[in-house]
Amino acid sequence: MPIKTLVINPGSTSTKVGVFEDETLLFEETLRHPTEEISKYPSIIAQKDFRKGIILDFLKEKNCDPHSLDVIVGRGGLLKPIHGGTYAVSDALLADLEKGVQGQHASNLGGILAREIGDALGKPSYIVDPVVVDELTDKARLSGMPELPRRSIFHALNQKAVARRYAKEHGARYEDLNLIVIHMGGGVSVGAHSHGKVVDVNNILDGEGCFSPERSGTVPVGDLVKMCFSGKYTQQEIYKKICGGGGFNAYLHTNDARNVEKMVEEGNAEAKLVQDAFYYQIAKDAGAMAAVLCGKVDQIILTGGIAYAPYTREILEQYLGFIAPITVYPGEDELLALCQGALRVVTGEEQAKEY
């Protein structure tokens, strides 16, 4: 019998929902939440019943009996650092999502909604590879300043999903491979995957690694300190320069790589320089990850929205082709990745992890 899965991926102003039979998508929808509706609630967690009602109404609209579902899976939120994998939504995990132990974010609702809907139906609920997946080696955590250890915050769900996809397509186990995975979207994460664990990766949230469409990446620290104490900026304004207003936004006033390419085609010299520097920095980070893996790299995988552009592969192959062959899986299919994580547990391919 096919396994029917409800997948829930909450965003700040929407909830993306999909229903699968095994890995086949039956239907999906992005349920939009107008700002005036969301603003009625004092916190993200307070939106729980509102979003649950919309999800159940959507299933009814699609003539999908909730009791026909076998498993519910939600996007993982800002939990304590954990290893990658599929986790049952236990009482402890639920409590930390509700508290927001590393901050309040819409993704925290994924596990909460999965648990509530699952409990009402008597069906299991899971989360898969949240952004707080942390498999760094001890030596990778040292930054040079004891007060500021390096943290693992990256596109864990998609990085792990494409790594597993590559392994499956080539008749190998993810746990037997060394891979460099480069996710290129609003942020860029470059991860070293060693035998099923991401042993080093840049922190995409707080200014580490290459710059991206919206983030500054690593900047000269001494000059940043001077900027912070110049009296010209608030803490919030500085942080916006690092996350949200950095990268393409700072140089070219757009966060869309397609707009940057259009500028380049029109002869904009600054856009060409920024685009060249973008790929140069990505390649530099990937080269560092090759060193982390002692040069033993089975494949380099490019993913995320920017991987759709054919010149992305062409440019990065010039820099990185000497390290390993390159495979491209453009975009990101988060609903399928969440579904696959739940299926691996339900079918017995792997055991659910405990939080």
N, C-alpha and C positions, 0 to 999 in steps of 0.2 A: 504493500500500500504506500502511495506517495505521502510524504510528510508535508503538512501545510503549516506555513510559518507566517506570523504577522511581524513585520519589521517596523520600528518606530524610530525616527531620526529627528529630534526637535532642534530647531534653530531659533534665533532670537525673535523673528517675526513670522515663523511658519513651522509646520510640522510635516515632514515628509513621511508618507506611509506607503507600504507595499505589502502585498500578499503573494507568497510563492508556494508552488507545489514542487518539492525538492528544490532544484535550482532554477526552475522555470517561473518567470514573473507572470502572474495572472493579471494583476493590475497595480497601478501606483498612482499617487496623487500628492501634490504639494498643497497642503491646506494652509492658506494664507490667513494671518491674524492681523487685522488693521491696528495701527498704532493706538487709535482711540479705544479699541477693545482691550489691548494688552495693558495700557496705562491705568486701567481701573484697578489693577492688582498691585499690592504693595511690594511684592517680591516675585521672583521667578517661580519659587515653589508654590506660591499661592495660585498660580495658573493651572495647577495640576487637574482639578476637576473640570475646569473649562476645556482644557485640551483633551481630556479623556472623553468628554461628551461629544466633542467634534469627531474624534476617531471612531467612536461607536456609531455615530450617525452616518459616517462615511461608509462603514461596513454594511449598515442597513441599506443605504442607497445602492450599494453594489450587490445586494442580495446575497451577502456573505454571512452565514450564520456563525457568530463567534464560537459556538460550541463545536464547529467543524475544525477549528484550529487545533494544532498539536503542540505548538510551542510559540512563545512570545519573546522577541529579542529587541532590546533598545540600545541606543547609542550610549556608550559609557561616558561618564562625566569627570569632573575634577576631584578624583579620589586621592588617597595616599598613593605614592609611587608603587606600582605593581609590575610583575612580569607580564609579558604578552600572553594572550590566550583568551579562552571563553570562561566567564565567571558566572556561577549561579547568583541570582540577586538574593543574597542572604540578609538576615536582619541587620548584621553589622555593616554590610555594604549599603543597604538601604538607609541606615542611620547617617552614614557619612555623606551620602548624596544629599540628604535632606539638610544636613548641617552645612554642607559646602566646605569641606575641610581644606580645600585649596582654592576656594572662591566660588561664587555663585555664577553659574553659566547655564544657558538653556539646555545644554547636553546633559546636565544633571537629571533632567526630567525623564530621559530615555529609560533608565533602569527603574525609576519610580513608577512610571506608567506601565512598563512591562510587568512589574511585580503586581500592581493592583489589578490589571486586566487578567493576568495569569491566575492569580489567587481566586478571583471571582469565577473563573472557568475550571479551576482545578488543574491547570496546566503549568508546566515549568516556565521560568523566565530567566533570561540571561542578558549579559552585556558582553561585548567583544572588543578587545584591543583599544581601550580608551587612550586619549592623548597623553595620559600620565604614565604610559608604559615605560618602565625604567629597567633596563638590563645592562647599564653601563658597568664596565669593569671598575674596580676600585681606583686604579691609576688614572682612569679617564675622568674621575670626579674632581681631581685636584686642579684648581685654576691658577694657583700661584698666590692666592690670598685666602687664608683659612676661613675667614668670615664669609667668603663667597664661593661655595662649592658649585661646580657645574651641575646643571639639572637637565634631565631628559624630558623635553616637551616637543613633540614632533607629530607628523602625520602618520601615527602608528597604524591606524586601521588600513589605510590604503597602501602604505609601505609593506606591511605584512601580507596583505591580500595579493599584491602583484608578485611578491617574492614566492609565495606559495603557488600562484598560477604558473610562474615560470618553471618551478620545480615539477609540477604535475605535467605540464606540456612536454617536458623533456625526460619523463620517466625517472625522476630523481626525488629524493626526500629533501624538503627545505632544510631539515636538520643536518644534512650532509654537504651543504653548499656554503661557499663564501661569495657574498654578493655585495655590490654597492648599489643602493637604490637612491635615485634622485627624484624627489617630488617637487614639481614646479607649479605653484599656483600663486595666490596672494602672498604666501610665504614660501620659502624654499627650504626643504630639509634634505640633507645628504647623510645617509646612514650606512654604517658598516655592519652587515649581517654576517655573523660568524656562527655557522652550525645552528641556525634557528634562533639566535639572539642578536639584538641590535646593540653591539658592544660599545659603539660610539656614534654620536649624532649631535648636530648642532641644536641648540635651544631656539626654536623658531619664534618664540614669543618675546623674549627679553633682549634681543640684540646680540646674536651670536651667529657667526658664519657669513655667507655671502649676502649681499643686499638683494632685495626682491621687489616686486611691484609696489608693496606697501610698507616694507620694513627696511630699516637701515642696515641690519646686520652688524658685524663688528666695526667699531669706529675707533679713532685714536683716543685712548682713555684719558690721557692728560688733558687734551683739548676739551673733552667732554666735561671733565671736572671743572675747568675754567668757565665753560659755558653755564654749568649748573650754578656757580657762585657769582655770575656776572651781574645778577640782579635784574636781568632782562626777561627772564622766563620763570614761570611757575613750575612746580614739579610735574603737573599735568601736561603742560606745554612741552616740556622736555620729553616726557614719555611718549607723547603723540609723535614727536620727531623720530623716535625709535620704532614705534609700533603703530602703524596707521598712516602716518604722513611721511615716511621715509622712502628710500629707493626711487622707483620710477615717479612716484607722487612728488617727491622733493625736487627732482631734477627736471621733470617734464610735465608735471601737473596732470598726470593720468596714471591709473593703476591697471590699464588694459594693454597687454603686450601687443595686441593687434593694432592699437593706435600708434604704439611706438614703431612698429614695422612700417606702418603707413607713412609716418614722418620720415623714416629712413629712405623709403622709396621716393619721397618728394625732395630728397637732397638735404634734409636737416642734419647738419654736421654734429650738433650736440646729441641728437637722438642716436646717431650712429655710434658715437663714443660711449654713451650710456649702455646701449645694447651690447657693444663689444665687451665692456667692463663687466656686465652682468654674466655673460657666459664665461669670461675669464675667471671670475671669482668662483663660479660653480665648479669649473674644472680644477681650480686650486684646491677647493675643499674635497673634491673627489680624489685627487691625488693624495691628499693627506689620509683619506680613508683607505686607500690602497696600501699605504705604509702601515696603518693599523693592522691590516690583514697580512702583513709581511709579504706583500706582492702576490699572494696566492688568491687571485680573484677569478671566479668562474664566469661571472657575467656582470655587466653594468646595465641597470634597468632605468629607463627614463619614464616618468609618469606625471600625472597632473595635467591641467589644462594647457599649459605652454608646450607640452610635448606634442600637441596636435600640429604645430608648425613644422613643416619638413626641414627648414633650415636649423631647427634646434638640434636635430640629430647630426646634420652635416657639420655644424660648428663643433659640437662636443666630441664627435668622432676624430676631428683633427687634433684635439687636445688629448683625448683619452684612449684612442684606438690602440695605442701601444700597450695598454694595461690589460684589456679584455674586450671581447666582442660586446656590442651594444644591442639591447632589445628595447623596443618602445611599446608601452601600454598606455596610450594617451587617456586623459581624463581620469575620473575616479568614480567607481560604482559602489557607493557606500552601502546602499540597501542590499545589494548582492553579497558584499563582503560580510555584513552582519548576519545575513541568512546562512552563508557558508560556515561561519563560526558556530552558529547554533547547530547546524546539521552535523558538524564533526563530532559534537557531543552526543546528540540524539542517536546517531548511527553507531556509536561506540568507537569511532576512529580515534578519539581522544577523550580524556576525562575532563569534566568541568573542574576548574580550579576554585579553591576556597579563598575568600578575601580575608 
